[in-house]
Amino acid sequence: MSAARARARARAGEAATAPDLTAAVGSLRLPNPVMTAAGTAGHGAELGAYLDLASLGAVVVKSLAAFVWAGNPPPRVCPVPGGMLNSVGLQGPGVENWARDELPMLERAGARVVVSVWGRRVDEFARAAELVAAIAGGERSIIAVELNVSCPNLEDRSRMFAHSAVATSEAVAACRARLPGVPLWAKLSPNTPDLVAIAGAALGAGADGLTLVNTVLALMIDAATRTPTLGSVGGGLSGRAVHAVALRAVYECRRAFPDAPIVGVGGIEDGEGAVRMLMAGADAVQVGTATLADPRAPARVLAELGAWLEREGVRSVKEITGVAQR
Ligand SMILES: Cc1cc2nc3c(=O)[nH]c(=O)nc-3n(C[C@H](O)[C@H](O)[C@H](O)COP(=O)(O)O)c2cc1C
């Protein structure tokens, strides 16, 4: 249906019922397509003070390793034009401590939980997956696992897993084998010309879906001190500045893999940002940096998405998924 016809229908009152916000990411059914993004909504139920976590499609927690990890030296974040730079360095309590201390609060809040895991070697990814497998299933609220392969691979001179099709497929395969029946998404990096090939490798190794994208490699310099602003020199750019990068990644992967579940993330600040990501081909979206500025951002994006669909006379989120493809 053309946008003009949809608007005419809306004006005529034909779309009187609220739009259907339900989303499907592969076999996973969600009440709506809006999630938090890993690392920007805490490890647990922190955002619950600002919004109803159960009202979101899912809560993606900060990436967890199989072990406690201290992260990078400060400063770890700084503002940059159009967004921010971070080098938090995946600080975290490890899967087991998280499951004991944080997961129960997420469950009490009624959140659908996506556990993000990382490792420095394939065997560390495998161990993290084993630990998640031990706590998932039954009545637990864990609905999917997201593999953050945008981290350095110690077995490949610290080149990012997600910059290599081979390393990505090894990490995915190791986790796939240990998480039978649990939806597994590979979260990829935009910092490679081979994104589509790497996405294909992830899907070929058993990923059920793709999360696109992680941060863009970047650097900021403090002119006064004449030194890099972040303690670890370089960092990851996120926020408005990466929105168009993420849209292109989603667009190209949707075109290459018409049936692959795709979760789009990068610079979504409002309902229209979510709409654009869906139109590029995402089945669902995540809100990251915007949440650091406004902890209610994921709920606001969801409300604005619903209002946009209603205004445009679009009856279902699925009607706009991938419509920008040509
Ligand atoms: C402070 C900060 C911490 C992050 N930590 C993680 C993380 O632990 N795991 C991960 O996969 N991505 C992490 N990310 C990346 C985000 O999940 C997201 O992919 C990226 O920031 C782009 O989305 P945005 O522009 O909406 O923030 C982090 C981003 C920020 C800003």
The ligand as an SDF file (V2000), in Angstrom:
LIG
                    3D

 31 33  0  0  0  0  0  0  0  0999 V2000
   28.6740    2.9000   26.9150 C   0  0  0  0  0  0  0  0  0  0  0  0
   28.4260    1.8030   25.9170 C   0  0  0  0  0  0  0  0  0  0  0  0
   28.6490    0.4880   26.2790 C   0  0  0  0  0  0  0  0  0  0  0  0
   28.4230   -0.5490   25.3610 C   0  0  0  0  0  0  0  0  0  0  0  0
   28.6240   -1.8310   25.7510 N   0  0  0  0  0  0  0  0  0  0  0  0
   28.3280   -2.8460   24.8860 C   0  0  0  0  0  0  0  0  0  0  0  0
   28.4280   -4.1960   25.2940 C   0  0  0  0  0  0  0  0  0  0  0  0
   28.7190   -4.5150   26.4500 O   0  0  0  0  0  0  0  0  0  0  0  0
   28.1600   -5.1520   24.3730 N   0  0  0  0  0  0  0  0  0  0  0  0
   27.7800   -4.8730   23.0780 C   0  0  0  0  0  0  0  0  0  0  0  0
   27.5310   -5.7840   22.2930 O   0  0  0  0  0  0  0  0  0  0  0  0
   27.6400   -3.5780   22.6820 N   0  0  0  0  0  0  0  0  0  0  0  0
   27.8980   -2.5790   23.5410 C   0  0  0  0  0  0  0  0  0  0  0  0
   27.7240   -1.2860   23.1500 N   0  0  0  0  0  0  0  0  0  0  0  0
   27.2580   -1.0030   21.7750 C   0  0  0  0  0  0  0  0  0  0  0  0
   25.7370   -0.7680   21.7450 C   0  0  0  0  0  0  0  0  0  0  0  0
   25.0170   -1.8840   22.1890 O   0  0  0  0  0  0  0  0  0  0  0  0
   25.2770   -0.4290   20.3080 C   0  0  0  0  0  0  0  0  0  0  0  0
   25.5330   -1.5220   19.4610 O   0  0  0  0  0  0  0  0  0  0  0  0
   25.9660    0.7920   19.7360 C   0  0  0  0  0  0  0  0  0  0  0  0
   26.2250    1.7580   20.7280 O   0  0  0  0  0  0  0  0  0  0  0  0
   25.1470    1.4460   18.6110 C   0  0  0  0  0  0  0  0  0  0  0  0
   23.8470    1.7950   19.0630 O   0  0  0  0  0  0  0  0  0  0  0  0
   23.4840    3.2700   19.6470 P   0  0  0  0  0  0  0  0  0  0  0  0
   23.9870    4.2590   18.6590 O   0  0  0  0  0  0  0  0  0  0  0  0
   21.9900    3.2450   19.7750 O   0  0  0  0  0  0  0  0  0  0  0  0
   24.1760    3.3640   20.9590 O   0  0  0  0  0  0  0  0  0  0  0  0
   27.9480   -0.2430   24.0510 C   0  0  0  0  0  0  0  0  0  0  0  0
   27.7200    1.0940   23.6950 C   0  0  0  0  0  0  0  0  0  0  0  0
   27.9340    2.1130   24.6050 C   0  0  0  0  0  0  0  0  0  0  0  0
   27.6480    3.5320   24.1940 C   0  0  0  0  0  0  0  0  0  0  0  0
  1  2  1  0
  2  3  1  0
  2 30  2  0
  3  4  2  0
  4  5  1  0
  4 28  1  0
  5  6  2  0
  6  7  1  0
  6 13  1  0
  7  8  2  0
  7  9  1  0
  9 10  1  0
 10 11  2  0
 10 12  1  0
 12 13  2  0
 13 14  1  0
 14 15  1  0
 14 28  1  0
 15 16  1  0
 16 17  1  0
 16 18  1  0
 18 19  1  0
 18 20  1  0
 20 21  1  0
 20 22  1  0
 22 23  1  0
 23 24  1  0
 24 25  2  0
 24 26  1  0
 24 27  1  0
 28 29  2  0
 29 30  1  0
 30 31  1  0
M  END
$$$$
